[in-house]
Amino acid sequence: MNTMFYVVCIVAIVLAANTVQQYLKLRHRKEDRNTLADEAQAQLNALEERIRVLERIVTENKFDLREEINKL
């Protein structure tokens, strides 16, 4: 076997290893994005629930009575 064959083999191995490395990095980034999206959705759901509670408190009759008392 001549040296050109070995050079081509080494280049092919390096390129294949680089491609695999890039693929694994991309896959890892996608998993991170999914995790961040899940966390953001959980925070959004928690905030929506808090807003519902605040709306319920503000629309209660007792809240209106307290406001009128405080105005006096």
C-alpha positions as CSV (number, residue, x, y, z in Angstrom):
1,M,0.0,0.0,0.0
2,N,1.3,3.4,-0.8
3,T,1.3,6.5,1.4
4,M,-1.4,8.2,-0.5
5,F,-3.9,5.5,0.5
6,Y,-3.0,6.1,4.2
7,V,-3.4,9.8,3.8
8,V,-6.8,9.4,2.3
9,C,-7.8,7.0,5.1
10,I,-6.7,9.4,7.8
11,V,-8.5,12.3,6.2
12,A,-11.7,10.1,5.9
13,I,-11.5,9.1,9.5
14,V,-11.0,12.7,10.7
15,L,-13.9,13.9,8.6
16,A,-16.2,11.1,9.9
17,A,-15.2,11.8,13.5
18,N,-15.9,15.5,13.0
19,T,-19.3,14.8,11.5
20,V,-20.3,12.5,14.4
21,Q,-19.1,15.1,16.9
22,Q,-21.2,17.8,15.2
23,Y,-24.2,15.6,15.2
24,L,-23.9,14.8,18.9
25,K,-23.5,18.5,19.7
26,L,-26.6,19.3,17.7
27,R,-28.6,16.6,19.4
28,H,-27.5,17.8,22.8
29,R,-28.6,21.4,22.0
30,K,-32.0,20.2,20.9
31,E,-32.5,18.4,24.3
32,D,-31.4,21.6,26.1
33,R,-34.0,23.7,24.1
34,N,-36.7,21.2,24.9
35,T,-35.9,21.4,28.6
36,L,-35.9,25.2,28.5
37,A,-39.2,25.2,26.7
38,D,-40.8,22.9,29.3
39,E,-39.5,25.1,32.1
40,A,-40.9,28.2,30.4
41,Q,-44.3,26.5,29.8
42,A,-44.4,25.5,33.5
43,Q,-43.7,29.1,34.6
44,L,-46.3,30.4,32.2
45,N,-48.9,28.0,33.6
46,A,-48.0,29.1,37.2
47,L,-48.4,32.8,36.2
48,E,-51.7,32.1,34.6
49,E,-53.0,30.4,37.7
50,R,-51.8,33.3,39.9
51,I,-53.7,35.7,37.6
52,R,-56.8,33.6,37.9
53,V,-56.6,33.8,41.7
54,L,-56.0,37.6,41.6
55,E,-59.0,38.1,39.3
56,R,-61.2,36.0,41.6
57,I,-60.1,38.0,44.6
58,V,-60.7,41.4,42.9
59,T,-64.2,40.4,41.6
60,E,-65.3,39.2,45.1
61,N,-68.0,41.2,46.8
62,K,-65.8,41.5,49.9
63,F,-63.1,43.2,48.0
64,D,-65.6,45.9,46.9
65,L,-66.7,46.4,50.4
66,R,-63.1,46.8,51.6
67,E,-62.4,49.4,48.9
68,E,-65.4,51.4,50.0
69,I,-64.4,51.3,53.6
70,N,-60.9,52.3,52.8
71,K,-62.2,55.3,50.7
72,L,-64.0,56.6,53.8
